[in-house]
Amino acid sequence: MSKGQIRSMICNETECNLAKFQDV
């Protein structure tokens, strides 16, 4: 899994949305 995928699983919704764009 990529950092973005892992982060999106452990962060809250707002941070996930930001992380998806930053770590794609």
Biopython code that builds the backbone (N, CA, C, O; Angstrom):
import numpy as np
from Bio.PDB.StructureBuilder import StructureBuilder

atoms = [
    (1, "MET", "N", (0.841, -1.209, 0.000)),
    (1, "MET", "CA", (0.000, 0.000, 0.000)),
    (1, "MET", "C", (0.868, 1.248, 0.000)),
    (1, "MET", "O", (1.971, 1.254, 0.547)),
    (2, "SER", "N", (0.360, 2.296, -0.616)),
    (2, "SER", "CA", (1.104, 3.555, -0.646)),
    (2, "SER", "C", (0.892, 4.338, 0.640)),
    (2, "SER", "O", (-0.020, 4.039, 1.411)),
    (3, "LYS", "N", (1.733, 5.338, 0.872)),
    (3, "LYS", "CA", (1.550, 6.179, 2.064)),
    (3, "LYS", "C", (0.168, 6.801, 2.084)),
    (3, "LYS", "O", (-0.466, 6.880, 3.136)),
    (4, "GLY", "N", (-0.299, 7.241, 0.936)),
    (4, "GLY", "CA", (-1.615, 7.877, 0.856)),
    (4, "GLY", "C", (-2.722, 6.932, 1.272)),
    (4, "GLY", "O", (-3.651, 7.322, 1.979)),
    (5, "GLN", "N", (-2.620, 5.672, 0.828)),
    (5, "GLN", "CA", (-3.658, 4.696, 1.181)),
    (5, "GLN", "C", (-3.648, 4.409, 2.670)),
    (5, "GLN", "O", (-4.703, 4.353, 3.301)),
    (6, "ILE", "N", (-2.456, 4.225, 3.238)),
    (6, "ILE", "CA", (-2.356, 3.952, 4.671)),
    (6, "ILE", "C", (-2.850, 5.149, 5.467)),
    (6, "ILE", "O", (-3.635, 4.995, 6.402)),
    (7, "ARG", "N", (-2.394, 6.338, 5.101)),
    (7, "ARG", "CA", (-2.785, 7.546, 5.826)),
    (7, "ARG", "C", (-4.297, 7.728, 5.773)),
    (7, "ARG", "O", (-4.910, 8.131, 6.761)),
    (8, "SER", "N", (-4.900, 7.433, 4.629)),
    (8, "SER", "CA", (-6.343, 7.633, 4.474)),
    (8, "SER", "C", (-7.121, 6.690, 5.381)),
    (8, "SER", "O", (-8.284, 6.949, 5.690)),
    (9, "MET", "N", (-6.498, 5.606, 5.808)),
    (9, "MET", "CA", (-7.168, 4.647, 6.682)),
    (9, "MET", "C", (-7.102, 5.070, 8.146)),
    (9, "MET", "O", (-7.976, 4.713, 8.935)),
    (10, "ILE", "N", (-6.062, 5.834, 8.515)),
    (10, "ILE", "CA", (-5.844, 6.137, 9.931)),
    (10, "ILE", "C", (-6.177, 7.567, 10.315)),
    (10, "ILE", "O", (-6.205, 7.897, 11.501)),
    (11, "CYS", "N", (-6.438, 8.444, 9.306)),
    (11, "CYS", "CA", (-6.707, 9.840, 9.617)),
    (11, "CYS", "C", (-8.201, 10.106, 9.619)),
    (11, "CYS", "O", (-9.002, 9.247, 9.248)),
    (12, "ASN", "N", (-8.564, 11.313, 10.044)),
    (12, "ASN", "CA", (-9.977, 11.684, 9.985)),
    (12, "ASN", "C", (-10.351, 12.096, 8.567)),
    (12, "ASN", "O", (-9.481, 12.188, 7.701)),
    (13, "GLU", "N", (-11.628, 12.342, 8.320)),
    (13, "GLU", "CA", (-12.084, 12.570, 6.954)),
    (13, "GLU", "C", (-11.401, 13.768, 6.303)),
    (13, "GLU", "O", (-10.987, 13.694, 5.146)),
    (14, "THR", "N", (-11.285, 14.857, 7.031)),
    (14, "THR", "CA", (-10.683, 16.061, 6.453)),
    (14, "THR", "C", (-9.226, 15.810, 6.086)),
    (14, "THR", "O", (-8.794, 16.155, 4.986)),
    (15, "GLU", "N", (-8.472, 15.214, 6.996)),
    (15, "GLU", "CA", (-7.060, 14.944, 6.731)),
    (15, "GLU", "C", (-6.922, 13.923, 5.611)),
    (15, "GLU", "O", (-5.999, 14.011, 4.801)),
    (16, "CYS", "N", (-7.825, 12.961, 5.558)),
    (16, "CYS", "CA", (-7.783, 11.963, 4.488)),
    (16, "CYS", "C", (-7.945, 12.632, 3.139)),
    (16, "CYS", "O", (-7.202, 12.345, 2.201)),
    (17, "ASN", "N", (-8.914, 13.521, 3.043)),
    (17, "ASN", "CA", (-9.155, 14.189, 1.774)),
    (17, "ASN", "C", (-7.920, 14.959, 1.327)),
    (17, "ASN", "O", (-7.587, 14.957, 0.141)),
    (18, "LEU", "N", (-7.243, 15.613, 2.253)),
    (18, "LEU", "CA", (-6.037, 16.351, 1.916)),
    (18, "LEU", "C", (-4.910, 15.385, 1.561)),
    (18, "LEU", "O", (-4.174, 15.609, 0.601)),
    (19, "ALA", "N", (-4.780, 14.317, 2.332)),
    (19, "ALA", "CA", (-3.697, 13.365, 2.124)),
    (19, "ALA", "C", (-3.807, 12.699, 0.758)),
    (19, "ALA", "O", (-2.792, 12.419, 0.119)),
    (20, "LYS", "N", (-5.022, 12.446, 0.311)),
    (20, "LYS", "CA", (-5.206, 11.787, -0.982)),
    (20, "LYS", "C", (-4.623, 12.621, -2.108)),
    (20, "LYS", "O", (-4.071, 12.081, -3.067)),
    (21, "PHE", "N", (-4.744, 13.947, -1.992)),
    (21, "PHE", "CA", (-4.197, 14.814, -3.033)),
    (21, "PHE", "C", (-2.686, 14.961, -2.882)),
    (21, "PHE", "O", (-1.976, 15.085, -3.880)),
    (22, "GLN", "N", (-2.194, 14.948, -1.659)),
    (22, "GLN", "CA", (-0.772, 15.182, -1.423)),
    (22, "GLN", "C", (0.071, 13.936, -1.726)),
    (22, "GLN", "O", (1.207, 14.054, -2.184)),
    (23, "ASP", "N", (-0.480, 12.753, -1.473)),
    (23, "ASP", "CA", (0.330, 11.531, -1.531)),
    (23, "ASP", "C", (-0.049, 10.594, -2.674)),
    (23, "ASP", "O", (0.356, 9.431, -2.689)),
    (24, "VAL", "N", (-0.822, 11.097, -3.625)),
    (24, "VAL", "CA", (-1.214, 10.257, -4.752)),
    (24, "VAL", "C", (0.030, 9.747, -5.488)),
    (24, "VAL", "O", (-0.091, 9.018, -6.473)),
]
sb = StructureBuilder()
sb.init_structure("model")
sb.init_model(0)
sb.init_chain("A")
sb.init_seg("    ")
for serial, (resi, resn, name, xyz) in enumerate(atoms, 1):
    if name == "N":
        sb.init_residue(resn, " ", resi, " ")
    sb.init_atom(name, np.array(xyz, "f"), 0.0, 1.0, " ", f" {name:<3s}", serial, name[0])
structure = sb.get_structure()
